[in-house]
Amino acid sequence: MNGDSSEVLGLLVRDIGEAGVAEMAGSPGLAAAVDQHVAGLRDELGERPGEDELMGYLRVFAEEAFNRGWWPGSTRDWEFVRIVAVCWMLRESAAR
């Protein structure tokens, strides 16, 4: 992935994460789904992964999703919820 497309990917992921975290406040179903993904990520990355580890995971995950042809079209698809979960964890990490 070249620099320009990497920047576009980063902006898109940021927008997805921010939109999803905001939507969680009014959507208990989305909040529950994000919570499940957070639990899975903690199993995979450890109880308190740092910001660098989370950003690395997010970069690889999003790039692989886009390379598979995924595009954000639903706030309920697995990839969207996973990205929101990582963004939620990044917020938690920054607050520590």
Secondary structure, DSSP 8 states (H G I E B T S, - for coil): --HHHHHHHHHHHHHHHHHHHHHHTT-HHHHHHHHHHHHHHHHHH-SS--HHHHHHHHHHHHHHHHHTT-----TTSHHHHHHHHHHHHHHHHHH-
